[in-house]
Amino acid sequence: MSEHEVEEVEVVPVRGSIFVVITTALIVVVMAVFTWVMYGMAQKVFLLTDVMVEMNQSFKSIVSNMDSMAEDMSVMNEELKVMSVAVTDMNDNVVKMNGSVSLMSDNVVAMTDEIGGIGTDLASMTEDMTYLTGTVYYIGSTMSRMTYDVGKASNAFSSPLSYMFGNGFPF
């Protein structure tokens, strides 16, 4: 063969080329469906994050209102203590008046018993208000903890990919 002659090469058709085309097309379809599903999930997470943020704001408002309510109840407790002392003093004065007014003795004794009962009831109410005030402060601290937890959950939902890198659940 000389230098200028070209050797003939036989072209052999590639077998299975249709298989490669179909496989590639199926991979593209599967990836498109996966992307569509992930987009839908991302929309739901976005909506859930908005709801959690709004709920967090509501909890902050509730905690603020509970604090104000606890302070008002504390003031009311002090007023009841003053009122209890005034009623007790009134009871003492009625007892003294009973000794000096003999004609109205029976009526004054009944009235003294009633005022004494009111004094006892007010003293009991004063004690109950102390416990109630403590309970409201406890509710406020519990709501504060719930607000903190909702804030952490909102953070977790607003950046869900952080779990893929080993940060763990934030609670």
CORGIBEL-V618530 format. One line per field, one symbol per residue. ss: DSSP state (H for helix, E for strand, C for the rest). A space follows every 10 residues. Layout:
# CORGIBEL-V618530
ss=???
This chain:
# CORGIBEL-V618530
ss=CCCCCCCCCC CCCCCCHHHH HHHHHHHHHH HHHHHHHHHH HHHHHHHHHH HHHHHHHHHH HHHHHHHHHH HHHHHHHHHH HHHHHHHHHH HHHHHHHHHH CCCCHHHHHH HHHHHHHHHH HHHHHHHHHH HHHHHHHHHH HHHHHHHHHH HHHHHHHHCH HHHHHCCCCC C
